[in-house]
Every structure is written in structure tokens, then in C-alpha cells.
Amino acid sequence: MITHIKIQDFAIIDHLDVDFHEGLNVITGETGAGKSIIIEAISTALGSRADTTYVRTGKDKAIIQLTLDTADDVSRAFFEENGIPADDESVIKREISKTGKSVCRINGEIVPVSLLNRFCRGLADIHGQYDHQSLLNAEQHIHLLDSFGGAEIRKVRETTAETYQKYVECSHQLNGLKNNLSAAQRQRDFMSFELDEIRKIKPILGEDEELVQRISLLENSQRIFERLSGAYDLLFGEEPSVIGMLSSVTGQLADVSSFSPEISRFSDQVSDAYYQLEDTAEQLRRFKDGLTFSPEELEESYRRMDLLDGLKRKHGGTIQSVLAYADQVESDLDRIDNADAEIERLTRDLNIYGDQLKLASQRLSLLRKEAAQDMSRRINDELLELNFQNAQFLVDFKKTERPVYTSNGMDTVEFLISTNKGETPKPLAKVASGGEISRIMLAMKRITGDLDYIPTLIFDEIDSGISGITASIVGKKLIQIAQNHQVLCITHLPQIAACGAHHYKIQKSEQEDSTVSTVVPLSEEERVDEIARLLGGINITETTRNSARELLELSR
């Protein structure tokens, strides 16, 4: 709700600071004092079109600042979504320069006016000839009707939305499969060719590394044979060989090893080296004798390496990526070959979801029409109490040649009304009179007020064209609405003013070269005088004061 308003240099308001409270806040004042300017300033702060004519004469800019109670999950979610600092109390500030520039801030953050407007539509409804009237937005009517219908409609609507989501997802899958299949079939031959090429070559993981080593060995086989032969001859060839000399060393040490543990250890070490070297020489001989040089094998290794390199260049640079690509192509070809069965399954599912969506939408539409009759009856009863003798409110269900299904079902709904006998019902936004709009909205808010979760309701010109009993009824209905909402109401009727839990008066005064309006909260005695003025005009007598006290007492 709105807890504080600060206005500076807006129209005839020089400077204004005023607190508002829960419940019904009424604002009165003499004709021309500037009552509607307060509402215009609030509407501007909430995101309506900024009019430079409202900048006070001789000033550079007008400033309107609203302090709001935003300790709710919806506000916090909005702040988080849009990167705005969140707090239980928030400040909206709108500056309008005489050059036409407008600056909007939420909690100190500059925001586009569209974002401000979107945020504020969930905070306040202004009923009169202003932009901030949620009930004039036809897109919201179906949601209000569903909320009015209660748990049964909510359950069927959830089923409808879930079925619609399944229908849409299935449709996307089917269309995607058909589109991809068409392209895949054009590439199928090429994919098969690539897979066959890989299968024929049959690459093995690590094979290329082994080939590199084998080719290097084959290319240097002559040199390798010569070096191995020379090494073997030195180790175990004609005398003196390394192993022969090592055998002599072993004999020399063995002859004296019994004289010292250290010599014995040396003898053992040399003996171990002798046998190890002898074993190595034998292995070297076998390896050397097994060496063969085959030009055909080298050529075959070259060809194999070229084939593997060709595959690696095409498919990722490694044999691992070649094998992964082959697996993927095989999977894609399998999917193409089985696409007809998948298309048939998705088509069957789509038809099932379509039938379910149709049935759920028809059920939802039937429940809505039942709820619409009840809503229309109750709102028409409220309108009759508010002195709309020939008013007719109805919920219009738009008809189309073929139903269009959405997550909301098959219905397009709009609230219509006629206020005079014989008139064709029209959309709410087409009702011309600000006073009529306010009272119509009052009737609707009596029925739907707890369904739209908008905390603050502002009524301007609600008493236009009414008096007496009707004014008292309007006051009572405002009190009822104010039990669950903050209500701000501008009025010139004492019957309505007496119903307020908080009473404010707009006062206009003339300064040297200008006129200034301000708003002041009234004490209980001041309130008696103000209602006496509304009852009797300029001359306030004890009789009118007593009447005012009686009216206040009756309104409590």
C-alpha cells in the first residue's frame, strides 16, 4: 500500500508531504481546490504518460515520490528479476522537466517508464479517467473470471495448461523430426559412404603410434643391424671380448675372496654383472638374427599410415575421434531408418493430446460460462444498489469459426456493460463518464476485489451524479472493500466522507503571484467542521455540526 506521498512543483501544488494509512482514506475540499490533481500526480508516479503542462509555472521540473509497503513475495520477485534493490519499504520517484524529459526511479535505480508501469499495475488501481485501472485491461478479464470460479475452474485450467504444454512439445518434436529427417535423408548416402570407408579401413586405437615406430625401424634396418652386430662382437665375439675379460676378472677375485669379506663382496658383484651381461648378449643376438628388411612391408606400412592420416584429417585429428564419429553416424543412420516409426508414434501422441486438450478446454469453457452467469448476476445486483437502474453487465465470450487452443483453453473473454436502457453493451473502457467508471469499478471490486491481489484502490469522482441513499450505499461498500484493501477516495458528499477511517482536506490558498494547494489530515473536531461544510455550505452552524456528528456516528 501507499504509506507516504511527496509532491513538489506539480500543477498548483508547491510542496506536499502526507502520510496515508490502511483502510478507507477520504479526501475532501472545495471545488477547484485541486482534489483530482493529487490523483493525477499519483497516476503519473505510477507510470502514466508524463505531461509537461503539470510542471508548476516558473519551475524547471515537477517531482512526485511515493513510499510503498512492498513486504510481499511478488514485489521481491520483481525486484530480483530486474536487479532492483529490495526492501520491505520501497520508494518510487518520477521527475518531469518542462523540456519534456522524464526520469523514473525505483529504490534509487533509474528504470524505463514501461518497467515502472508494469511494476505499479500490481500495486494500485485508480478508478476514474486514468490509465491505472486493471479492470479495463481485457487481457485480465479471463484471469479474474477464473479466480471468481474458484477451485473447480482452477483445477480444470491447470489440467488444460498441462495438456496444452504436452501438445506443444509433441508438435515441436514431430515438426523437428520431419524437418531434420528431410535434411538427413538428403545426406544419408554421404553418411553411409563415410561409415563404409571407416569400416573398411578398420582403425584400431593406438595403431598409428605403433606404425610410426615400425616405419622408423624399417627405414633404419641396415644401420640398426650393423650396430647390433658390432655391439655383439664386442661383448661375445672373438678374443678379447668384454665378457671374456669379465670372466678373467671374476676368476682373479674368486681366487682371493676367502681372505676378506670385502673382496668376497666384490667377487659376487662382478660375477652377477658377468651373468647379466651374458644374458643381455644372448638377447641382443636373438633380436639381431630376427631382424629382416622387407621393402614390401615398409611400403604397406606407408599405405596404412596414409589411410589412417586421411581418416584423422576428416574426422577430428585422432583415431579416437574417428571411432567416435563412426559411432555417431551409425546412430544417426539408425535413427533415420527408424524415423517413420517415430513419426507415427509422435503423430499418434499428438492426436491424443489434441483430443484431451479439446475436452479439457470444452469443460473449462462450460465452467467459465456458469461462473460468468453468477458473476454477472452479482455485479448487476451491486450496480442496481449503486443507482444504475438500467445497467447491464455481462461477460462476453468471443466466437471464432474454429477454436484456437492456448494454455487458457479455447475462450477469449471480455467484460461488457451498458448503463442506459436500450444501449448495446460495450467494453468497460468505452464508458465515458469518470463518475460512472468509478461506481462501476466499485461494484466490480465488491465482487472481484479479493481476487486480483491489488493492495491499493483509488476512486476519483465516485460520487458524480449521486446523492442521498445511493451516496450512503457507496460509502458502506467502500468500507467493505477497505477491510482488505487500502482505499483512497476523493469525494464531495458528506455521506461518503463520514465513512472514512482517515480524513484529509485539500486547501487552496493564494500567494503573491500564484495559487497553492496542500493536503492536511483532519483531527476529529476538524473533521466534524468539514463534514458540516459539506452538509450546509459555507455557513457552518451548530445544527450542521450536530448533523455531521450524527452522520459520523452512523457511519462507524
WOPEMO-V81987 format. One record per pair of residues at least 4 apart in sequence whose C-alpha atoms are under 6 Angstrom apart, sorted by sequence separation. I is the first residue (numbers start at 0). J is the second residue. D is the distance in Angstrom with one decimal. If there is no record, write none. Layout:
I;J;D
I;J;D
This chain:
8;12;5.6
43;47;4.7
78;82;5.9
96;100;5.3
104;108;5.1
112;116;6.0
148;152;5.7
152;156;5.9
171;175;5.8
172;176;6.0
175;179;5.9
176;180;5.7
179;183;5.9
180;184;5.9
183;187;5.9
197;201;6.0
210;214;6.0
214;218;6.0
216;220;5.8
231;235;5.8
232;236;4.0
236;240;5.8
252;256;5.8
272;276;5.9
311;315;5.9
312;316;5.3
334;338;5.7
338;342;6.0
342;346;6.0
345;349;6.0
349;353;5.9
352;356;5.9
356;360;5.9
360;364;6.0
367;371;5.9
371;375;5.9
375;379;5.9
383;387;4.9
404;408;5.3
435;439;6.0
436;440;6.0
440;444;5.8
443;447;5.9
444;448;4.2
466;470;4.9
481;485;5.6
493;497;5.9
509;513;6.0
510;514;5.9
521;525;5.4
522;526;5.9
531;535;5.9
532;536;4.8
8;13;4.7
42;47;5.7
69;74;5.9
78;83;4.7
95;100;6.0
104;109;4.4
235;240;5.5
311;316;4.3
315;320;5.3
382;387;5.3
383;388;5.5
404;409;4.7
417;422;5.8
481;486;5.7
509;514;4.4
521;526;5.5
532;537;5.9
7;13;5.5
54;60;5.7
95;101;4.6
103;109;5.7
104;110;5.6
125;131;5.1
234;240;5.4
256;262;5.0
311;317;5.2
403;409;5.6
508;514;5.8
7;14;4.5
54;61;5.1
78;85;5.8
94;101;5.6
103;110;5.7
124;131;5.3
125;132;5.5
233;240;5.4
234;241;4.7
235;242;5.9
256;263;4.3
314;321;5.2
402;409;5.8
417;424;4.4
508;515;5.4
532;539;5.9
6;14;5.7
94;102;5.1
124;132;4.9
234;242;5.5
416;424;4.5
507;515;5.6
6;15;5.0
93;102;5.8
415;424;5.4
416;425;5.3
507;516;4.3
5;15;5.5
93;103;4.7
415;425;4.9
506;516;5.5
5;16;4.6
92;103;5.9
415;426;4.5
506;517;5.4
4;16;5.8
92;104;5.1
415;427;5.7
505;517;5.6
531;543;5.0
4;17;5.5
91;104;5.8
253;266;5.8
379;392;6.0
505;518;4.4
531;544;5.1
3;17;5.7
91;105;4.8
252;266;5.2
397;411;5.4
504;518;5.5
3;18;4.3
90;105;5.9
396;411;5.8
504;519;5.5
2;18;5.6
3;19;5.8
90;106;5.1
396;412;4.9
503;519;5.5
531;547;5.2
2;19;4.9
70;87;4.1
89;106;5.8
375;392;5.8
395;412;5.7
503;520;4.3
530;547;5.6
69;87;5.0
375;393;5.3
395;413;5.3
503;521;5.6
44;63;5.9
69;88;5.4
394;413;5.9
502;521;5.7
68;88;4.7
394;414;4.7
527;547;5.7
67;88;5.6
249;270;5.8
474;495;4.5
67;89;5.2
393;415;5.4
66;89;5.7
371;394;5.9
392;415;5.9
438;461;5.6
471;494;5.2
66;90;4.6
392;416;4.4
437;461;4.9
470;494;5.9
474;498;5.7
65;90;5.7
391;416;5.5
65;91;5.1
391;417;5.3
434;460;4.7
64;91;5.6
390;417;5.5
434;461;4.9
64;92;4.3
390;418;4.1
63;92;5.8
390;419;5.9
434;463;4.9
455;484;5.8
457;486;5.7
63;93;5.3
389;419;5.4
454;484;5.2
455;485;4.7
456;486;4.8
457;487;4.6
458;488;4.7
459;489;5.2
62;93;5.8
389;420;5.2
455;486;5.8
457;488;5.7
62;94;4.6
61;94;5.7
61;95;5.2
60;95;5.3
60;96;4.0
59;96;5.7
60;97;5.7
493;530;5.4
59;97;5.6
493;533;5.5
10;53;4.6
9;53;5.5
10;54;5.7
9;54;5.2
10;55;4.7
9;55;5.3
51;97;5.3
8;55;4.9
51;99;5.7
360;408;4.5
44;93;5.4
360;409;5.7
9;61;5.1
8;61;4.8
7;61;5.8
497;551;5.0
7;62;5.1
6;62;5.8
498;554;5.2
6;63;4.6
5;63;5.9
5;64;5.0
4;64;5.9
382;442;5.9
4;65;4.8
381;442;5.3
3;65;5.8
3;66;5.0
2;66;5.6
1;66;6.0
2;67;5.6
378;443;5.9
1;67;4.6
46;112;5.9
0;67;5.5
0;68;5.3
46;115;5.6
46;116;4.4
45;116;6.0
45;119;5.5
385;469;5.7
204;318;6.0
194;325;5.9
173;345;6.0
169;349;6.0
166;352;5.3
162;356;5.7
159;359;5.4
148;370;5.3
163;406;5.5
160;406;4.3
141;412;5.4
140;413;5.8
137;413;5.5
135;427;5.9
135;428;5.5
146;450;6.0
128;433;5.1
127;433;4.6
127;436;5.9
127;437;5.2
126;437;5.0
123;453;5.9
122;453;5.4
126;457;5.9
121;453;5.5
122;454;5.9
123;455;4.6
124;456;4.9
125;457;4.6
126;458;4.8
127;459;5.1
123;456;5.7
0;454;5.6
0;455;5.4
23;481;5.4
22;481;4.7
24;486;5.9
25;487;5.9
22;485;4.8
23;486;4.8
24;487;4.8
25;488;4.8
26;489;4.7
27;490;5.6
21;485;5.0
22;486;6.0
25;489;5.9
27;491;5.9
25;496;5.9
25;499;5.4
32;506;6.0
24;499;5.5
32;507;5.1
23;499;5.0
28;504;5.4
23;500;5.3
24;501;4.7
25;502;5.0
26;503;4.7
27;504;5.0
28;505;4.9
24;502;5.9
26;504;5.6
13;515;5.9
15;517;5.8
12;515;5.4
11;515;5.1
12;516;5.0
11;516;5.8
